[in-house]
Amino acid sequence: MSRWAPDARGRLQAAAMELFRERGYDETTVAGIAERAGLTERTFFRHFADKREVLFSGQEQLQAAFLDAVEAADLGVEPLAVAVGALEAAGPFFADRLEFARLRQGVIDAHPALQERELIKMASLAAALAAALRGRGAGEPAASLAAEHAISVFRVAFARWLEAPGPSDLVDQVRAAQAEIVAMLRDWSAEAEEASALGGEGRGRR
């Protein structure tokens, strides 16, 4: 079959995920993926550096969606709100990809080397997000803190989306995770103020 066959990338990715499920990640080879897709190994390497990148190749598109959302945000919005708001751009990216995402995460969770690769990818995403916030005029450490916070929210929301027993929307999970963090910080702030006030009263009585 011609290496110029339409949607070769999608066919290779689908074939790889089928083989990961059937044979396991370690037993799956590039040759096997290409054969299952009806393409050549040369075609595979035109689209992916190795079989690991079948699992991580969407990171560039996800990063682009985040950065486009940051660029489109109003200049008067605070960095943290911009960073968390950009996560909603992931919604369309993951539409109709729940089954694939669950299978992908299962493969990654079973292999420490892939988990490390995932952490590196997330760190790169946070760095790119921080750079985009600095490009809007955010200073440090605000830009880095906002970016790291947003990626933490995304990771929690993504895990919940994968584990949800029924239909679930990733954007809803992002908003729920962010709301929980806001509530935690509000409670922590109230407790800190109360402790400070009690401490002041104690000092005043001495």
C-alpha positions in Angstrom: 0.0 0.0 0.0 1.3 3.5 -0.8 3.0 5.4 1.9 0.9 8.4 0.8 -2.4 6.7 1.8 -4.8 9.1 3.4 -4.9 9.4 7.2 -1.8 7.2 7.5 -1.1 8.7 10.9 -4.5 7.9 12.3 -4.4 4.3 11.0 -0.9 3.8 12.5 -2.1 5.1 15.8 -5.2 2.9 15.8 -3.2 -0.1 14.8 -0.7 0.6 17.6 -3.4 0.9 20.3 -5.0 -2.4 19.1 -1.7 -4.2 19.4 -0.9 -2.7 22.8 -4.2 -4.1 23.9 -3.8 -7.5 22.3 -0.1 -8.2 22.8 1.0 -5.6 25.4 3.3 -2.6 24.9 6.6 -4.5 25.3 5.7 -7.1 22.7 4.5 -4.7 20.1 7.0 -3.7 17.4 7.1 -0.9 14.9 7.0 -3.6 12.2 3.9 -5.1 13.7 2.2 -1.7 13.9 3.0 -0.9 10.3 1.8 -4.3 9.1 -1.5 -4.0 11.0 -2.1 -0.6 9.5 -1.3 -1.9 6.0 1.6 0.5 5.7 5.4 0.4 5.7 7.9 1.0 8.5 9.2 3.9 6.6 5.7 5.5 6.7 5.6 4.9 10.4 8.8 6.8 11.0 7.5 9.6 8.8 4.9 10.2 11.5 6.4 8.9 14.8 10.0 8.8 16.1 9.3 5.5 17.9 6.4 3.5 19.3 6.4 5.6 22.5 5.4 8.7 20.5 2.2 7.0 19.4 1.2 7.6 23.0 2.5 11.2 23.3 2.1 12.6 19.8 -1.0 14.7 20.7 1.0 16.8 23.2 1.9 19.4 20.6 -1.7 20.0 19.6 -2.8 20.1 23.2 -0.1 22.7 24.0 -1.1 24.7 21.0 -4.7 24.8 22.2 -3.6 26.0 25.6 -1.3 28.7 24.2 -3.9 29.9 21.7 -6.4 30.3 24.6 -3.8 32.3 26.6 -3.2 34.6 23.7 -6.9 35.1 23.1 -7.6 36.0 26.8 -8.3 39.7 27.7 -5.2 41.5 28.8 -6.9 42.6 32.1 -7.4 39.0 33.3 -5.1 37.8 36.1 -2.5 35.2 35.2 -4.0 32.4 37.3 -7.5 32.9 35.8 -5.9 33.0 32.3 -4.0 29.7 32.9 -6.9 27.8 34.4 -9.3 29.2 31.8 -7.0 27.9 29.1 -7.6 24.4 30.3 -11.1 24.6 28.9 -9.5 24.6 25.4 -8.8 20.9 26.1 -12.4 20.0 25.9 -12.8 19.9 22.1 -9.3 18.2 21.8 -10.5 15.2 23.9 -14.0 15.0 22.5 -14.9 11.4 21.5 -11.4 10.2 22.7 -12.3 8.7 26.1 -11.8 5.1 25.1 -8.4 5.9 23.5 -7.4 8.0 26.5 -8.2 5.2 28.9 -6.3 2.7 27.0 -3.4 5.0 26.6 -3.3 5.8 30.3 -3.4 2.1 31.1 -0.3 1.5 29.0 1.5 4.4 30.6 0.6 3.4 34.1 2.0 -0.1 33.6 5.5 1.2 32.5 7.7 3.4 34.7 9.7 4.7 31.7 6.4 5.9 30.1 5.3 7.5 33.3 8.6 9.4 33.4 8.0 10.5 29.8 4.5 11.7 30.8 6.0 13.8 33.6 8.5 15.3 31.2 5.7 16.2 28.8 3.7 17.8 31.6 6.7 19.8 32.8 7.2 21.0 29.2 3.6 22.0 29.0 3.8 24.0 32.3 7.0 25.7 31.0 5.3 26.7 27.7 2.3 28.0 29.6 4.4 30.1 32.0 6.3 31.5 29.0 3.0 32.5 27.4 1.9 34.2 30.6 5.2 36.1 30.8 4.6 37.1 27.2 1.4 38.8 28.3 3.3 40.8 30.9 3.0 38.5 34.0 5.9 38.7 36.3 7.6 36.0 38.3 6.9 34.0 40.3 3.3 34.7 39.3 3.6 33.2 35.8 5.3 30.0 36.9 3.0 29.5 39.9 -0.1 30.0 37.7 1.2 27.6 35.1 2.1 24.9 37.6 -1.3 25.3 39.3 -3.1 25.0 36.0 -1.3 21.8 35.1 -2.0 20.3 38.5 -5.7 21.1 38.0 -5.6 19.5 34.6 -3.9 16.3 35.8 -6.5 15.9 38.6 -9.4 16.7 36.2 -8.0 14.3 33.5 -7.7 11.4 36.0 -11.3 12.0 37.2 -12.5 12.1 33.6 -10.9 8.8 32.9 -12.3 7.2 36.0 -15.8 8.5 35.8 -18.3 5.6 35.6 -20.7 7.3 33.3 -20.6 10.1 30.7 -18.3 12.9 31.8 -17.1 16.2 30.4 -13.5 17.1 30.8 -14.2 20.8 31.1 -16.7 20.1 33.9 -14.0 18.1 35.7 -11.6 21.0 35.3 -14.1 23.5 36.8 -14.9 21.1 39.6 -11.2 20.6 40.5 -10.5 24.3 40.4 -13.5 25.0 42.6 -12.3 22.5 45.2 -8.9 24.2 45.3 -10.4 27.6 45.7 -12.5 26.3 48.6 -9.5 24.7 50.2 -7.5 27.9 50.0 -10.5 29.9 51.4 -10.7 27.6 54.3 -7.0 27.7 54.9 -7.0 31.5 54.7 -9.8 31.7 57.3 -8.0 29.3 59.6 -4.7 31.2 59.3 -6.5 34.5 60.1 -8.2 32.9 63.1 -4.9 31.5 64.4 -3.2 34.9 63.9 -6.0 36.7 65.8 -5.9 34.2 68.6 -2.1 34.5 68.8 -2.5 38.3 69.0 -5.0 38.1 71.8 -2.6 35.8 73.7 0.3 38.2 73.3 -1.9 41.1 74.5 -2.8 39.3 77.7 0.8 38.7 78.7 
